[in-house]
Amino acid sequence: MGGTAVVISREELKERLKLGRPLRVKLGVDPTAPDIHLGHTVAIEKLRQFQELGHQAVLLIGDFTATIGDPSGRSVTRPPLSREQVLENAETYTKQAFKILDRDKTEIVYNGDWFRKMTYEEVLKLNSRVTMQQMLAREDFKARVEGGKEVRLHEMQYPIMQGWDSVEIRADVELGGTDQLFNILVGRDLQKEEGMLPQIAMTMPLLEGLDGVRKMSKSYGNYVGVDEAPEMMFGKMMSASDELMDRYYLVLLGEKRDMGLHPMEAKKLLAWKITARYHDSAAADAARSDWETRFSKRDLAAADLPEVEIASLSAGMNALALVSFLFENVFQVKKSNGVLRKEHFTPGVFQLNM
């Protein structure tokens, strides 16, 4: 249970393991985007650990719930996705997940298989099992209501639907980020009502993105994708702050950094390990060499550098805006002005040769 934030409950998990059968361990994912980033891998790695111990990994693709959008941790309603978009995303999403999971030992299910068969009467009966007070006790819903922001009724369906998924697949354990705890507990309640043993809730810490503030998300531009080119992956990891580096070592690798190493060497080792994990050691070696050519040796003539057309730059753009533009459009990383000043301008990292 290393690397977990909350387990409800450890005693139940111990008793479930005594049943002498493989546990059904569920991880539900909504393919709202085509790519997996390192934030997603925290729970997927935990699913892999269960898989390696002989338990049944169940990867639930929320092809139905993704069209609604998970409201967990959101301050606004998610834009809806079409079923076609969701299925297209699911294809690449699962392909990337199998960089971590054993494809042959993973059971894949789609929750549209049962939700699209439900009659309106069955939906009403399912809704009757949960009270409005329960839904409004959720911190994100509560904060939005108190802040005068909309909470659409379809969003309140989401925890109920996620909970019913656990009934359908008879989950023994459900994995998720800490923002999923409410939804997982709804699943426990619904399973009890169905006469099942309630699933064990096991949440993992949310991974901060490269900005070091918000959780890793493609929409925030602070992510590292598992399918990105090795050089891009290595370079993005090297842009993390020293404080964030320690967090990444712990959450992504399950280890503490070697305090005997210089921070720069420790960060290079972290970037190498992550790149090697999702590519291979040769690709990680090449990515490190490329990064050192560009940034350590400053041999820019020998480096394979991205180019930006002058025409794409806004007239009158100052240095701060220019660097922000380059990070976002060349490296797909969004950085606040405060972070840019602290990590790049104050140390004198940038040179403008106009």
matplotlib code that plots the C-alpha trace (Angstrom):
import matplotlib.pyplot as plt

x = [0.0, 3.0, 2.4, -1.3, -3.0, -6.1, -7.2, -10.7, -10.0, -6.8, -8.5, -11.1, -8.3, -6.5, -9.8, -10.5, -7.1, -7.9, -10.6, -7.9, -8.9, -7.6, -9.2, -10.9, -9.1, -10.8, -9.4, -11.9, -10.6, -12.6, -10.8, -11.5, -8.1, -6.1, -3.0, -1.9, 0.4, 2.5, -0.3, -2.5, 0.3, 0.3, -2.9, -2.0, 1.3, -0.7, -3.0, 0.1, 1.4, -1.8, -1.6, 1.9, 0.7, -1.8, -4.9, -7.3, -6.7, -9.9, -9.5, -12.9, -13.2, -15.9, -17.1, -20.5, -19.4, -16.8, -19.6, -20.8, -17.4, -16.0, -16.7, -14.2, -12.0, -13.5, -14.6, -16.7, -18.8, -16.7, -17.6, -19.4, -17.7, -19.3, -19.2, -17.1, -14.5, -14.5, -14.0, -11.2, -9.4, -10.0, -8.0, -4.8, -5.4, -5.5, -2.5, -0.5, -1.8, -0.3, 3.1, 2.6, 0.0, 0.2, -2.2, -2.9, -3.8, -5.9, -9.7, -11.1, -14.8, -16.9, -19.6, -21.6, -22.4, -24.8, -25.8, -27.0, -29.4, -31.0, -34.5, -35.5, -37.3, -34.1, -32.2, -34.8, -34.6, -30.8, -31.0, -33.4, -30.6, -28.6, -29.8, -29.2, -27.6, -25.0, -24.2, -24.0, -21.6, -19.0, -16.4, -16.3, -20.1, -20.3, -17.7, -19.3, -22.8, -21.4, -19.4, -22.5, -21.3, -23.5, -23.7, -25.6, -27.9, -26.1, -22.9, -24.5, -25.2, -21.5, -20.7, -23.8, -22.7, -19.1, -20.5, -22.8, -19.8, -18.4, -21.6, -21.5, -18.0, -18.1, -15.0, -13.1, -10.8, -11.2, -8.2, -8.2, -6.7, -7.6, -10.2, -12.1, -12.7, -16.3, -17.2, -15.5, -17.4, -20.7, -19.7, -19.2, -22.7, -24.4, -22.5, -23.7, -27.3, -26.8, -25.7, -22.0, -18.9, -18.1, -15.0, -11.9, -11.2, -7.6, -6.6, -3.2, -1.9, -2.5, 0.6, 1.4, 2.2, 5.4, 4.2, 4.3, 0.9, -2.0, -2.5, -0.9, -3.4, -3.2, -5.7, -3.3, -0.3, 1.8, 2.0, 4.5, 2.9, 4.0, 4.0, 6.0, 9.4, 12.3, 13.9, 10.7, 10.1, 13.6, 13.5, 10.2, 11.4, 14.5, 12.2, 10.8, 11.9, 14.2, 11.2, 9.1, 11.9, 11.7, 8.0, 8.4, 11.0, 8.6, 5.3, 6.5, 9.5, 8.6, 12.1, 13.9, 16.5, 20.2, 21.0, 24.7, 24.2, 24.3, 20.7, 21.4, 22.7, 19.8, 17.4, 19.1, 18.9, 15.1, 14.6, 16.6, 14.6, 11.3, 12.4, 13.8, 10.6, 8.4, 10.9, 14.2, 17.6, 19.2, 16.5, 17.0, 20.8, 20.3, 17.8, 20.3, 23.1, 20.9, 19.9, 23.5, 24.6, 22.0, 22.1, 25.3, 27.8, 25.9, 26.9, 23.8, 25.2, 25.3, 21.8, 18.6, 16.6, 13.0, 12.4, 9.7, 8.7, 9.1, 5.7, 4.0, 5.2, 3.1, 4.5, 5.8, 6.1, 8.4, 11.0, 8.7, 5.8, 8.2, 9.6, 6.1, 5.0, 8.0, 7.5, 3.8, 4.1, 7.4, 7.5, 3.8, 4.5, 2.6, 4.5, 3.3, 5.2, 6.3, 7.8, 9.6, 11.1, 12.2, 13.6, 14.8, 15.2, 16.7, 19.4, 20.1, 19.1, 17.9, 19.8, 18.1, 20.2, 18.0]
y = [0.0, 2.2, 5.5, 5.7, 8.7, 7.1, 3.5, 2.7, 0.5, -1.4, -3.9, -4.7, -5.1, -7.6, -9.6, -9.5, -10.9, -13.8, -15.0, -16.7, -15.5, -12.7, -9.4, -7.4, -4.0, -1.3, 1.9, 4.0, 6.5, 9.0, 9.5, 13.2, 13.6, 11.3, 11.2, 10.0, 12.2, 11.4, 12.4, 9.6, 7.1, 7.3, 5.2, 3.1, 2.1, 1.1, -1.0, -2.6, -3.5, -5.4, -7.1, -8.3, -9.7, -11.9, -9.8, -9.0, -5.5, -4.0, -0.9, 0.8, 3.1, 5.7, 6.0, 7.1, 9.2, 11.0, 12.5, 14.1, 15.0, 14.3, 17.4, 16.3, 19.2, 21.5, 25.0, 25.1, 22.7, 20.6, 21.0, 17.9, 15.5, 13.5, 9.7, 9.7, 12.0, 9.8, 6.5, 8.1, 9.2, 5.8, 4.1, 6.0, 6.2, 2.4, 2.0, 4.3, 2.6, -0.7, 0.9, 0.2, -2.6, -6.1, -6.1, -9.8, -9.7, -6.6, -6.7, -3.7, -2.8, 0.2, 1.6, 2.5, -1.2, -0.9, 2.8, 2.9, 0.0, 1.7, 2.9, 6.3, 4.4, 2.6, 5.9, 7.4, 4.4, 4.7, 8.4, 7.8, 6.0, 9.2, 12.4, 16.0, 16.7, 14.0, 15.6, 19.1, 17.9, 17.4, 20.2, 21.2, 21.3, 23.2, 25.7, 26.4, 26.9, 29.2, 31.1, 31.7, 29.4, 26.9, 23.2, 21.5, 18.6, 16.2, 16.7, 15.4, 12.2, 11.5, 10.1, 7.9, 6.6, 5.9, 4.1, 2.0, 1.0, -0.7, -2.7, -3.8, -5.1, -6.3, -4.4, -5.4, -2.4, 0.9, 3.1, 6.8, 10.2, 11.9, 13.9, 10.7, 9.6, 10.8, 9.0, 5.8, 5.9, 6.2, 2.9, 1.3, 2.4, 1.1, -2.3, -2.7, -2.1, -4.7, -7.3, -7.2, -6.7, -3.0, -2.2, -0.9, 2.7, 3.4, 6.8, 8.1, 11.7, 14.1, 15.0, 18.6, 19.8, 21.5, 24.8, 23.3, 24.7, 23.0, 19.3, 18.0, 18.6, 19.1, 21.9, 23.7, 23.1, 21.8, 18.2, 15.6, 13.1, 9.5, 9.3, 12.4, 12.2, 11.4, 14.8, 16.6, 14.4, 14.8, 18.6, 19.0, 17.1, 19.3, 22.4, 21.3, 23.2, 21.6, 21.3, 19.7, 17.3, 15.8, 15.3, 13.6, 11.2, 10.2, 10.0, 8.8, 6.6, 5.7, 6.7, 9.6, 11.5, 10.9, 14.0, 13.3, 14.2, 17.8, 19.0, 19.3, 15.8, 14.5, 16.2, 14.7, 11.3, 11.8, 12.9, 9.9, 7.4, 8.8, 8.9, 5.3, 4.1, 5.2, 4.7, 2.8, 3.5, 4.2, 6.9, 8.3, 8.4, 10.3, 12.7, 13.5, 14.0, 16.3, 18.3, 18.7, 19.8, 22.5, 23.7, 22.6, 22.7, 25.5, 23.9, 25.3, 24.7, 21.0, 20.9, 20.0, 23.1, 23.9, 27.0, 29.7, 32.0, 35.7, 36.2, 34.2, 36.7, 39.6, 43.1, 44.8, 41.6, 42.1, 39.6, 38.0, 37.6, 36.2, 33.6, 32.6, 32.3, 30.1, 27.7, 27.3, 27.0, 25.2, 23.0, 22.9, 24.1, 27.0, 29.0, 31.9, 35.2, 34.7, 31.3, 32.7, 35.5, 33.3, 30.3, 31.9, 35.7, 36.2, 33.5, 34.9, 31.8, 33.6, 35.5, 37.6, 38.1, 40.1]
z = [0.0, -0.4, -2.3, -1.3, 0.3, 1.7, 2.1, 3.4, 5.0, 5.5, 7.7, 5.0, 2.5, 4.7, 5.2, 1.4, 0.7, 3.0, 0.6, -1.4, -4.8, -7.1, -6.3, -9.0, -9.0, -10.8, -12.3, -14.2, -16.8, -18.9, -22.3, -22.5, -24.2, -26.5, -24.4, -21.0, -18.9, -15.9, -13.6, -14.9, -14.5, -10.7, -10.4, -13.5, -11.8, -8.7, -10.9, -12.4, -8.9, -8.1, -11.5, -10.8, -7.5, -9.4, -9.1, -11.9, -13.3, -14.6, -16.8, -17.1, -20.1, -19.3, -22.9, -21.5, -18.5, -20.6, -22.6, -19.3, -17.9, -14.4, -12.2, -9.6, -8.6, -11.3, -10.7, -13.9, -15.9, -18.4, -22.1, -23.4, -25.8, -28.6, -28.5, -31.6, -29.9, -26.8, -28.7, -30.8, -27.6, -26.0, -28.8, -28.1, -24.4, -24.0, -26.3, -24.0, -20.9, -22.1, -21.8, -18.1, -17.9, -19.2, -22.1, -21.9, -18.2, -18.3, -18.6, -20.4, -20.0, -21.3, -19.1, -22.1, -22.3, -19.4, -19.2, -22.8, -22.0, -19.0, -19.2, -17.7, -15.0, -14.0, -14.0, -11.6, -9.3, -9.2, -8.5, -5.6, -3.7, -3.2, -1.6, -2.7, 0.7, -0.1, -3.4, -2.0, 0.6, -2.1, -1.7, -5.3, -5.7, -2.4, -3.3, -6.7, -5.2, -2.5, -5.1, -7.2, -10.0, -11.8, -10.9, -13.7, -12.7, -15.1, -13.2, -10.0, -11.9, -12.3, -8.8, -9.0, -12.3, -11.2, -8.2, -10.3, -12.5, -9.4, -9.0, -12.6, -12.5, -8.9, -7.9, -4.8, -4.9, -6.7, -7.4, -8.1, -7.2, -3.9, -5.8, -6.5, -2.9, -2.8, -6.0, -4.8, -1.5, -3.4, -5.1, -1.7, -0.6, -3.8, -3.5, 0.1, -1.1, -3.8, -1.1, -2.3, -0.2, -0.5, -2.5, -0.8, -1.6, -2.4, -3.5, -4.7, -4.3, -7.2, -9.1, -9.4, -13.0, -14.1, -12.8, -9.3, -8.4, -10.1, -10.7, -14.0, -16.8, -20.5, -20.2, -17.9, -20.2, -17.3, -18.3, -19.5, -21.9, -21.8, -25.6, -26.2, -28.0, -25.6, -26.1, -25.3, -22.3, -20.9, -21.5, -19.8, -16.7, -16.6, -16.4, -13.0, -9.9, -7.4, -4.9, -7.5, -8.4, -4.9, -5.3, -8.6, -7.3, -4.5, -6.4, -9.8, -8.8, -5.2, -4.0, -2.5, -4.5, -3.6, -1.5, -2.2, -5.8, -7.0, -7.6, -11.4, -11.6, -9.5, -11.9, -14.9, -13.3, -12.7, -16.3, -17.5, -15.5, -16.6, -20.2, -20.1, -18.4, -21.3, -24.1, -23.4, -21.9, -25.4, -26.1, -22.6, -23.2, -26.5, -24.9, -22.1, -24.6, -26.7, -23.6, -22.5, -26.0, -25.9, -22.4, -20.7, -23.5, -25.2, -28.6, -30.3, -33.8, -33.1, -31.5, -33.2, -32.2, -33.0, -35.1, -34.8, -37.6, -36.8, -38.4, -35.6, -33.0, -32.0, -32.7, -29.6, -27.6, -24.6, -23.4, -20.8, -23.2, -25.9, -23.6, -22.3, -26.0, -26.8, -23.9, -24.7, -28.5, -28.9, -25.8, -24.9, -21.4, -19.8, -17.2, -15.1, -15.3, -11.7, -12.4, -15.5, -13.6, -10.7, -12.7, -15.9, -15.9, -12.5, -13.0, -16.4, -18.4, -21.5, -24.1, -26.7, -29.9, -32.1]

ax = plt.figure().add_subplot(projection="3d")
ax.plot(x, y, z, "-o")
ax.set_aspect("equal")
plt.show()
